[in-house]
Amino acid sequence: MSLGIGHFAAGAAGALILLLVTGLHEKTAQDGAIAIASGIWAMVPDMGLVIPGVGRTDGTPLANLFWFHYWLDTHRFTDSTTGSAALLGVLVLSVLWLVLSEGNEE
């Protein structure tokens, strides 16, 4: 069973990095909300664990539409605290990158 924080961090960091690389972070003031929504999106395949009656969809390759959820599960990357901590580190670095880039806009 994977650690949910790893999936959340992968989704949130992925969204922030996409915003930064494409330059869209300059056009929106909602970077934080986008990152949180993207982190939740990455966890959707595991919603069956939280909400009774909702089927789990993390056992199929289609779950990769949710920030590579299936790949992270099948390679057991988020099963270890090391893997999830690495993804959290990427999230922290992407937030730092966003903050520094917003400070240099003027």
Backbone hydrogen bonds in HBPLUS format (Angstrom, degrees):
<---DONOR---> <-ACCEPTOR-->    atom                        ^
c    i                          cat <-CA-CA->   ^        H-A-AA   ^      H-
h    n   atom  resd res      DA  || num        DHA   H-A  angle D-A-AA Bond
n    s   type  num  typ     dist DA aas  dist angle  dist       angle   num
A0003-LEU N   A0078-THR O   2.91 MM  75  5.64 168.0  1.92 136.5 138.2     1
A0006-GLY N   A0003-LEU O   3.07 MM   3  5.72 142.3  2.22 115.1 124.1     2
A0008-PHE N   A0004-GLY O   2.99 MM   4  6.30 165.3  2.01 156.5 160.9     3
A0009-ALA N   A0005-ILE O   2.85 MM   4  5.95 162.9  1.88 145.3 150.2     4
A0010-ALA N   A0006-GLY O   2.98 MM   4  6.13 153.9  2.04 142.2 149.4     5
A0011-GLY N   A0007-HIS O   3.04 MM   4  6.29 161.2  2.07 151.9 156.0     6
A0012-ALA N   A0008-PHE O   2.90 MM   4  6.11 168.7  1.91 158.6 161.8     7
A0013-ALA N   A0009-ALA O   2.87 MM   4  5.80 165.4  1.89 147.3 152.3     8
A0014-GLY N   A0010-ALA O   2.93 MM   4  5.85 152.5  2.00 137.2 145.8     9
A0015-ALA N   A0011-GLY O   3.08 MM   4  6.25 158.1  2.13 144.8 149.5    10
A0016-LEU N   A0012-ALA O   3.07 MM   4  6.34 165.1  2.09 150.5 154.5    11
A0017-ILE N   A0013-ALA O   2.88 MM   4  6.02 164.8  1.90 155.9 160.1    12
A0018-LEU N   A0014-GLY O   2.98 MM   4  6.15 158.7  2.03 145.3 151.4    13
A0019-LEU N   A0015-ALA O   2.91 MM   4  6.16 159.4  1.95 150.7 156.5    14
A0020-LEU N   A0016-LEU O   2.90 MM   4  6.13 156.2  1.96 148.7 155.2    15
A0021-VAL N   A0017-ILE O   2.84 MM   4  5.97 168.4  1.85 155.9 158.9    16
A0022-THR N   A0018-LEU O   3.04 MM   4  5.99 161.9  2.07 147.0 151.8    17
A0023-GLY N   A0019-LEU O   3.10 MM   4  5.89 120.8  2.46 130.9 143.8    18
A0024-LEU N   A0019-LEU O   3.03 MM   5  4.94 114.0  2.48 141.2 150.7    19
A0025-HIS N   A0019-LEU O   3.27 MM   6  5.04 148.4  2.37 124.8 118.6    20
A0023-GLY N   A0020-LEU O   3.32 MM   3  5.14 142.1  2.48  92.6 103.2    21
A0026-GLU N   A0023-GLY O   3.32 MM   3  5.99 160.2  2.36 113.6 118.4    22
A0027-LYS N   A0024-LEU O   2.96 MM   3  5.21 148.5  2.06 106.6 116.3    23
A0034-ILE N   A0030-GLN O   2.93 MM   4  6.12 159.3  1.98 157.9 164.1    24
A0035-ALA N   A0031-ASP O   2.95 MM   4  6.16 156.3  2.01 147.1 153.4    25
A0036-ILE N   A0032-GLY O   2.97 MM   4  6.22 160.8  2.00 150.9 155.7    26
A0037-ALA N   A0033-ALA O   2.93 MM   4  6.07 166.8  1.95 149.1 153.2    27
A0038-SER N   A0034-ILE O   2.90 MM   4  6.00 152.3  1.97 144.5 152.6    28
A0039-GLY N   A0035-ALA O   2.90 MM   4  6.11 148.9  2.00 144.2 152.7    29
A0040-ILE N   A0036-ILE O   2.97 MM   4  6.27 155.0  2.04 150.8 157.1    30
A0041-TRP N   A0037-ALA O   2.87 MM   4  6.09 151.9  1.95 142.2 150.8    31
A0042-ALA N   A0038-SER O   3.02 MM   4  6.28 147.0  2.13 142.1 149.8    32
A0043-MET N   A0040-ILE O   2.96 MM   3  5.16 143.4  2.10 103.4 114.6    33
A0044-VAL N   A0041-TRP O   3.24 MM   3  5.33 160.6  2.28 105.2 111.0    34
A0046-ASP N   A0043-MET O   2.95 MM   3  5.63 151.6  2.03 123.0 131.3    35
A0047-MET N   A0044-VAL O   3.00 MM   3  5.22 169.4  2.01 120.5 121.5    36
A0057-THR N   A0045-PRO O   3.31 MM  12  4.83 161.6  2.34 133.2 137.5    37
A0049-LEU N   A0046-ASP O   2.92 MM   3  5.66 161.4  1.96 122.7 128.4    38
A0050-VAL N   A0047-MET O   3.01 MM   3  5.21 138.1  2.19 103.5 115.1    39
A0051-ILE N   A0047-MET O   2.83 MM   4  5.92 175.8  1.83 171.5 172.1    40
A0054-VAL N   A0051-ILE O   3.33 MM   3  5.94 163.4  2.36 134.8 136.5    41
A0063-ALA N   A0060-THR O   2.98 MM   3  5.80 164.3  2.01 123.9 128.6    42
A0064-ASN N   A0061-PRO O   2.97 MM   3  5.66 166.4  1.99 118.8 123.2    43
A0065-LEU N   A0062-LEU O   3.10 MM   3  5.92 171.0  2.10 121.4 124.3    44
A0066-PHE N   A0063-ALA O   2.99 MM   3  5.56 162.4  2.02 115.3 121.1    45
A0068-PHE N   A0064-ASN O   3.01 MM   4  3.83 156.3  2.07 127.0 119.7    46
A0072-LEU N   A0068-PHE O   2.98 MM   4  6.23 165.4  2.00 157.4 161.2    47
A0073-ASP N   A0069-HIS O   2.97 MM   4  6.22 151.7  2.05 147.6 155.8    48
A0074-THR N   A0070-TYR O   2.80 MM   4  5.99 169.5  1.81 160.1 162.6    49
A0075-HIS N   A0071-TRP O   3.00 MM   4  6.00 152.0  2.08 148.6 155.0    50
A0077-PHE N   A0072-LEU O   3.08 MM   5  5.30 135.5  2.28 148.6 158.3    51
A0076-ARG N   A0073-ASP O   3.10 MM   3  4.95 155.2  2.17 100.3 107.0    52
A0079-ASP N   A0076-ARG O   3.35 MM   3  5.05 154.1  2.42  92.0  99.3    53
A0084-SER N   A0080-SER O   3.19 MM   4  6.47 170.6  2.20 150.8 153.1    54
A0085-ALA N   A0081-THR O   2.81 MM   4  5.80 150.2  1.90 139.3 148.5    55
A0086-ALA N   A0082-THR O   2.89 MM   4  6.09 147.6  2.00 143.2 152.0    56
A0087-LEU N   A0083-GLY O   3.07 MM   4  6.40 154.6  2.13 146.2 152.4    57
A0088-LEU N   A0084-SER O   2.92 MM   4  6.21 151.9  2.00 145.0 153.3    58
A0089-GLY N   A0085-ALA O   2.85 MM   4  6.10 147.8  1.95 143.2 152.4    59
A0090-VAL N   A0086-ALA O   2.98 MM   4  6.35 148.7  2.08 145.0 153.1    60
A0091-LEU N   A0087-LEU O   2.98 MM   4  6.29 152.3  2.06 144.2 151.9    61
A0092-VAL N   A0088-LEU O   2.89 MM   4  6.20 160.1  1.93 151.3 156.1    62
A0093-LEU N   A0089-GLY O   2.92 MM   4  6.16 160.8  1.96 148.5 153.9    63
A0094-SER N   A0090-VAL O   2.90 MM   4  6.10 150.9  1.98 145.6 153.6    64
A0095-VAL N   A0091-LEU O   2.94 MM   4  6.21 152.9  2.02 150.6 157.8    65
A0096-LEU N   A0092-VAL O   2.94 MM   4  6.19 158.3  1.99 148.4 154.7    66
A0097-TRP N   A0093-LEU O   2.88 MM   4  6.08 156.1  1.94 144.9 151.5    67
A0098-LEU N   A0094-SER O   2.95 MM   4  6.15 154.2  2.01 141.4 148.0    68
A0099-VAL N   A0095-VAL O   2.92 MM   4  6.19 163.4  1.95 153.2 157.2    69
A0100-LEU N   A0096-LEU O   2.92 MM   4  6.11 165.7  1.94 154.1 158.0    70
A0101-SER N   A0097-TRP O   2.89 MM   4  6.02 153.9  1.95 146.3 153.9    71
A0102-GLU N   A0098-LEU O   2.96 MM   4  6.12 148.0  2.07 148.2 156.2    72
A0103-GLY N   A0099-VAL O   3.11 MM   4  6.31 140.5  2.28 140.2 150.5    73
